[in-house]
Amino acid sequence: MTSSFDLIVIGTGSAGASVAQACRQEGWNVAIVDEREYGGTCALRGCDPKKVLVGAAELVDRTARLQGKGMTDRANINWNDLMAFKRTFTDHIPGAHEQKLQDAGIHTWHGQAHFAGEDLIEINGETFQAKHILIATGAAPAPLDVEGEEHLANSDDFLNLEQLPESIVFVGGGYISFEFAHIAARAGAEVHIIHNNHHPLKGFDPDLVDELVEHSRTVGIHIHLNVSLQQIKLLADEADKKRYQLTAAYKQEDGQIDDKRSLLELECGLSVHGAGRAPNIQQLQLEQGGVDYSKKGIAVNEYLQSTSNPRVYAAGDCADSPGLPLTPLAGLEAKTVAHNLLNGNSQTTDYTEMPSVAFTIPSIAAVGLSEEEARKQISHVEVRHMDMSSWYTYKRTNEQAASVKLILDTEQRTILGAHVLSGEAGDLINHFAVAIRLKLTVDDLKKVTFAYPTIASDLGYMLKL
């Protein structure tokens, strides 16, 4: 006899777990399943452990900048000690996370789940019926279709390295590659990034990205733009020390391979996939559940409900929604799903502000409209691009790369978008997120008295009109 549940959740990250708990609190019979450890990407193999490593790399960078300006010794990273410290943030999570769900009365399973019908989920050979199903399976590295692709490590592997190789090549110019490249370079590795066009870090302001690329090169990161990866070859596998060779072809301005230039060949001890992620839904057998999807994820309506199977909802990186693939957005969409499951479809997600940060050193951040988007949508736009490296906030730590670009509506006197490159970008961008969310005008912000000298006290200089 098939067991029945009010809700089956697939995925235990920030979206899945919160919806499961919200529905269980209302008395629903809820089950949750994950093919991996409980806790999701952010807590176990993403944002949180990454930021621990970034913290150490930032300290290395800051002491290096202050040599001859008061500092006499440079900080150095002991990789083994750093990874042991990182594990104090991650090792306890799977057990604690699962226990919390069980204590709430939620049925927990481990295994691969897939649809066996429109309201049927099969797990480890057993079939369960559900009135409602939430897909919250996140994302996974996108397939590259390159010879030797099986030799590529992924972000999970990098965050669990017992020893840091002497040389690393990151494939793709996304935030994973750039963040990890900055960590590895500060830890003493030779680092290369290869990217298939002239525009890495898609989603961030191109002018600030250019500044970051140039600064990254000054700290020893080799960045190869407009090259196409052709092959990854394993050269040696002795005593746990592997050697790889990556071959890439240079591209012309029109995107075609430039046959007149020699191939780029790089040897390394580790090659890492950083060329984007895709919705983690291939294993779900969605066709059997009548669930429509695209390469962007589960097709959903404004209520985050499947457009083809009303029993099914999706949230987070696996949903084809307007939300960026970020943990706070997954949490935001989870609140929408929980409300609509419990109360009927009556709530949509407000994506007014979606702050995003790549934790390079310095960081790059964005919120609101890009310059290109603003100029297309609004006629009365002012763009303010300011170099802040001479400002006290950055000069006191000898930070060489610090700039901001603000997109302003001169008629409404509001902030349409903000883009920041600096060691303080992650905090500064949140002030602009508040302004965009609350529709504060430039004059509203200038009325605020900020503590001085602080990051926020620079807002007044940025907003002079």
C-alpha positions in Angstrom: 0.0 0.0 0.0 1.4 3.4 -1.0 2.1 5.8 1.9 0.6 9.2 1.6 1.8 12.7 2.6 0.4 16.2 2.5 3.8 17.4 1.2 7.0 15.8 0.0 10.0 18.1 -0.3 12.9 17.2 -2.5 16.0 19.0 -1.2 17.1 20.1 2.3 18.7 23.5 1.6 17.4 26.8 2.8 14.3 26.7 0.6 13.2 23.1 1.1 13.8 22.9 4.9 12.0 26.1 5.7 8.9 25.1 3.6 8.8 21.7 5.2 8.9 23.2 8.7 6.3 25.9 8.0 3.8 23.3 6.7 4.5 20.9 9.5 3.8 23.6 12.1 0.3 23.8 10.6 -0.2 20.1 11.2 0.6 18.8 7.7 2.1 15.3 7.3 5.4 16.2 5.7 8.3 14.2 4.4 11.7 15.5 3.0 14.4 13.7 1.1 17.9 14.5 -0.1 20.4 12.5 -2.1 23.3 14.2 -0.2 23.9 15.3 3.4 21.2 17.4 4.9 21.8 21.1 5.0 22.1 22.3 1.4 24.8 23.9 -0.6 25.2 27.3 1.2 25.8 25.9 4.6 27.9 22.8 3.7 29.7 23.5 0.4 29.0 27.1 -0.6 28.6 30.5 1.0 29.5 29.8 4.6 32.6 27.6 4.3 33.8 29.8 1.4 33.6 33.0 3.5 35.8 31.3 6.2 38.5 30.9 3.6 38.0 34.4 2.3 38.5 35.8 5.8 42.0 34.3 5.9 42.8 35.5 2.4 41.7 39.0 3.3 44.1 39.1 6.2 46.9 38.0 4.0 46.0 40.8 1.5 45.7 43.5 4.2 49.0 42.8 5.8 50.7 42.7 2.4 49.2 46.1 1.6 50.5 47.6 4.8 54.1 46.5 4.4 56.2 49.6 5.1 53.2 51.4 6.5 53.3 50.0 10.0 53.3 46.3 9.3 56.6 44.4 9.4 55.4 40.8 9.0 53.2 39.3 6.3 50.5 36.8 7.2 50.7 33.4 5.7 48.0 30.7 5.3 48.5 27.2 6.8 46.1 25.4 4.5 45.6 22.3 6.8 44.8 24.5 9.8 42.5 26.7 7.8 40.5 23.7 6.5 40.3 22.2 10.0 38.8 25.6 11.1 36.4 25.5 8.2 35.2 22.1 9.2 34.1 23.4 12.6 31.4 25.3 10.7 30.3 22.4 8.5 30.8 19.0 10.1 28.0 19.3 12.6 25.4 20.6 10.2 24.0 17.5 8.5 23.2 15.6 11.7 21.9 18.7 13.5 19.8 19.7 10.5 18.2 16.3 10.1 17.6 16.0 13.9 15.8 19.4 13.9 13.5 18.2 11.1 12.8 14.9 12.9 12.1 16.7 16.2 9.5 18.7 14.3 7.8 15.5 13.2 9.0 15.5 9.6 9.8 12.2 8.0 13.4 12.3 6.7 14.9 10.1 3.9 18.2 9.8 2.2 18.3 8.8 -1.4 17.5 9.7 -5.0 14.0 10.8 -5.5 12.2 10.9 -8.8 8.6 11.2 -10.1 6.7 8.0 -10.7 3.4 9.9 -11.6 1.9 13.3 -11.2 1.5 12.8 -7.5 3.9 10.0 -6.9 7.5 10.1 -5.8 9.8 7.1 -5.8 12.6 6.9 -3.3 15.0 4.0 -3.1 12.5 1.7 -4.9 9.6 2.7 -2.7 6.7 4.8 -4.0 4.9 7.6 -2.0 1.9 9.6 -2.8 1.8 13.4 -2.1 -1.0 16.0 -2.3 1.8 18.6 -2.9 5.4 18.3 -3.9 8.1 21.0 -3.6 11.2 20.7 -5.8 14.1 22.5 -4.1 17.1 20.7 -5.5 19.4 23.7 -6.2 22.0 23.7 -8.9 25.0 21.7 -10.0 28.0 22.4 -12.3 26.8 22.8 -15.9 28.0 20.2 -18.4 30.8 21.6 -20.6 30.9 19.0 -23.3 34.7 19.1 -23.4 37.1 16.2 -23.9 38.5 15.1 -20.6 35.7 16.9 -18.6 35.7 14.1 -16.1 39.1 15.4 -14.8 37.6 18.7 -13.7 37.1 19.2 -10.0 34.2 21.3 -8.8 33.6 23.8 -6.0 32.8 21.0 -3.5 36.2 19.5 -4.2 38.0 22.8 -3.8 36.4 23.4 -0.4 37.5 20.0 0.8 41.1 20.1 -0.4 43.4 18.5 2.2 46.5 20.0 0.4 46.5 23.1 -1.8 48.2 22.3 -5.2 51.0 24.4 -6.3 49.1 25.4 -9.5 45.4 25.6 -10.3 43.5 26.4 -13.4 39.9 27.6 -13.0 37.7 27.0 -16.1 35.2 29.8 -16.6 35.1 33.4 -15.4 32.2 33.2 -13.0 32.1 34.1 -9.3 33.2 30.7 -8.2 36.4 30.9 -10.3 37.2 34.4 -9.2 36.5 33.9 -5.5 38.5 30.7 -5.3 41.3 32.2 -7.4 41.7 35.0 -5.0 41.8 32.6 -2.1 44.3 30.3 -3.7 46.6 33.1 -4.9 46.7 34.5 -1.3 47.5 31.0 -0.1 50.5 30.8 -2.4 49.3 28.9 -5.4 50.0 29.8 -9.0 46.5 30.5 -10.4 45.0 30.8 -13.9 41.5 31.6 -15.0 40.4 30.9 -18.6 37.2 32.3 -19.9 35.5 32.0 -23.3 34.8 35.7 -24.0 35.9 39.2 -23.0 33.2 39.6 -20.3 33.8 37.5 -17.1 31.6 37.9 -14.0 28.4 38.3 -15.9 25.9 40.1 -13.8 28.3 42.7 -12.4 29.0 46.1 -13.9 31.5 45.6 -16.8 33.5 48.7 -16.0 34.1 47.5 -12.4 34.8 44.0 -13.6 37.5 45.4 -15.9 39.0 47.1 -12.8 38.8 43.9 -10.8 40.4 41.9 -13.6 43.3 44.4 -13.8 43.8 44.3 -10.0 43.6 40.5 -10.0 46.5 40.4 -12.4 48.6 42.7 -10.2 48.3 40.2 -7.3 49.5 37.3 -9.5 46.3 35.8 -10.9 46.7 35.0 -14.6 43.5 35.7 -16.5 43.1 34.5 -20.0 40.1 36.0 -21.8 38.4 35.0 -25.1 39.8 31.5 -25.1 37.9 28.3 -25.6 38.8 25.1 -23.7 39.4 22.2 -26.0 40.8 19.4 -23.9 41.8 18.3 -20.4 44.4 15.6 -20.2 45.7 13.7 -17.2 49.5 13.7 -17.4 50.5 12.0 -14.2 48.8 10.3 -11.2 51.5 9.4 -8.8 51.4 9.3 -5.0 48.2 11.4 -4.9 49.9 14.1 -7.0 48.1 14.5 -10.2 49.2 16.7 -13.1 46.8 17.9 -15.8 47.3 19.7 -19.1 44.5 22.0 -20.3 44.5 23.1 -24.0 42.5 26.1 -25.1 42.2 28.0 -28.4 42.2 31.7 -28.7 39.1 33.3 -30.3 38.6 36.2 -32.7 36.4 39.2 -32.1 33.6 37.4 -33.9 33.8 34.4 -31.6 35.4 32.1 -34.1 38.6 30.1 -33.3 41.7 32.0 -34.3 43.7 29.4 -36.3 46.6 31.8 -36.7 47.5 31.8 -33.0 49.1 29.0 -31.1 47.0 27.1 -28.6 47.2 28.0 -25.0 48.6 25.1 -23.0 48.6 25.1 -19.2 49.8 22.5 -16.8 48.5 22.3 -13.2 47.9 20.2 -10.2 44.2 20.9 -10.2 41.6 22.1 -12.7 38.3 23.4 -11.3 34.9 23.9 -13.0 33.8 27.5 -12.6 31.9 27.9 -15.8 28.4 28.2 -14.4 25.8 26.1 -12.8 22.5 24.6 -14.0 19.3 23.5 -12.3 19.8 20.2 -10.6 16.8 18.5 -12.0 18.0 16.0 -14.6 17.6 13.0 -12.2 14.0 13.8 -11.2 12.3 12.2 -14.3 10.0 15.2 -14.6 8.3 13.9 -17.7 6.7 11.1 -15.5 5.3 13.8 -13.2 4.0 16.0 -16.1 6.3 18.8 -14.9 7.5 21.2 -17.6 11.0 22.6 -17.5 13.7 24.3 -19.5 17.4 24.8 -19.2 16.6 27.6 -16.7 14.7 25.2 -14.4 11.2 24.2 -13.5 8.6 26.2 -15.4 6.6 28.1 -12.7 3.9 30.8 -12.6 3.9 33.9 -10.4 3.0 31.8 -7.4 6.0 29.5 -8.0 3.7 26.7 -8.9 4.4 24.4 -11.9 2.7 25.6 -15.0 1.8 22.0 -16.0 1.2 20.1 -12.7 -0.6 22.2 -10.1 0.5 19.8 -7.3 4.1 20.8 -7.8 5.9 24.0 -6.6 9.6 24.9 -7.1 11.9 27.4 -5.3 15.5 28.5 -5.4 18.1 27.8 -8.0 16.1 25.0 -9.7 13.1 27.2 -10.5 12.8 29.2 -13.7 11.8 32.4 -11.7 13.0 36.0 -11.8 15.1 35.4 -8.7 18.9 35.3 -8.9 20.5 32.0 -7.8 21.4 33.3 -4.4 20.6 31.9 -0.9 18.6 34.9 0.3 16.4 34.6 -2.8 15.8 30.9 -2.2 14.7 31.8 1.3 12.4 34.6 -0.1 10.8 32.2 -2.6 10.4 29.6 0.1 8.2 32.0 2.1 6.1 32.5 -1.0 5.7 28.8 -1.5 4.9 28.1 2.1 2.2 30.8 2.1 0.6 29.6 -1.1 0.6 25.9 0.0 -1.1 26.8 3.3 -3.4 29.6 2.1 -3.9 29.0 -1.6 -2.2 30.9 -4.4 -2.4 34.5 -3.1 1.1 35.7 -2.7 3.9 36.5 -5.2 7.5 37.1 -4.6 8.8 40.7 -4.6 12.1 40.8 -6.4 12.6 44.6 -6.0 16.1 44.4 -4.6 18.5 41.4 -5.1 21.9 42.4 -3.8 24.7 40.2 -5.1 28.3 40.0 -4.0 31.3 38.1 -5.4 33.7 37.8 -2.5 36.9 38.4 -4.4 39.6 40.6 -2.8 38.4 43.3 -3.1 34.8 42.3 -3.4 32.5 43.3 -6.3 28.8 43.9 -5.6 25.6 45.0 -7.4 22.0 45.8 -6.7 19.2 47.2 -8.8 19.5 48.1 -12.5 22.6 48.0 -14.5 23.7 51.1 -16.5 22.5 49.5 -19.7 19.1 48.5 -18.3 18.5 51.9 -16.8 19.3 53.8 -20.0 16.9 51.5 -21.9 14.1 52.0 -19.4 14.4 55.6 -18.3 15.3 58.8 -20.1 16.3 60.9 -17.1 19.3 58.9 -15.8 22.6 60.0 -14.4 25.5 57.6 -14.0 28.1 58.5 -11.4 31.4 56.4 -11.6 33.8 57.4 -8.9 37.3 56.2 -7.9 37.3 55.9 -4.1 40.8 54.7 -3.6 42.0 58.1 -2.4 39.1 58.4 0.1 40.0 58.0 3.8 38.1 54.7 4.1 40.3 53.0 1.6 43.5 55.0 1.9 43.9 54.1 5.6 44.4 50.4 4.6 46.3 51.3 1.3 43.5 49.7 -0.8 44.3 50.3 -4.4 41.1 49.2 -6.1 38.0 50.9 -4.8 35.2 52.5 -7.0 31.5 52.9 -7.1 29.0 53.4 -9.9 25.6 54.8 -9.0 22.6 54.8 -11.4 20.3 57.7 -10.4 16.9 58.8 -11.5 17.4 62.6 -11.7 13.6 63.3 -11.9 12.5 61.1 -9.0 15.9 61.6 -7.2 16.0 57.9 -6.4 18.7 55.2 -6.7 18.0 52.8 -9.6 21.2 50.8 -9.2 24.4 50.6 -7.3 27.7 48.8 -8.2 30.7 48.7 -5.9 34.2 47.4 -6.0 36.1 47.5 -2.7 36.9 45.5 0.4 33.8 47.0 1.9 31.5 46.3 -1.0 29.5 43.5 0.7 28.4 45.9 3.5 28.0 49.0 1.4 25.7 47.4 -1.1 23.2 46.6 1.7 22.7 50.3 2.3 21.7 50.7 -1.3 19.5 47.7 -1.1 17.6 49.3 1.8 17.2 52.5 -0.2 15.9 50.7 -3.3 13.5 48.5 -1.2 12.1 51.5 0.7 12.2 53.8 -2.4 14.2 56.3 -0.4 15.3 59.4 -2.3 18.8 60.8 -2.4 17.6 63.5 -0.1 16.2 61.0 2.4 19.6 59.3 2.6 21.5 62.6 3.0 19.3 63.4 6.0 20.7 60.5 7.9 23.6 61.1 10.3 26.0 58.2 10.0 28.8 57.4 12.5 32.2 58.7 11.3 34.5 57.4 10.0 32.6 54.4 8.7 31.7 52.8 5.4 28.2 54.4 5.6 29.6 57.8 6.2 30.9 57.8 2.6 27.3 57.8 1.3 27.0 61.5 1.5 30.0 62.0 -0.8 28.6 59.5 -3.3 25.2 61.2 -3.4 26.0 64.8 -4.0 23.9 66.0 -6.8 
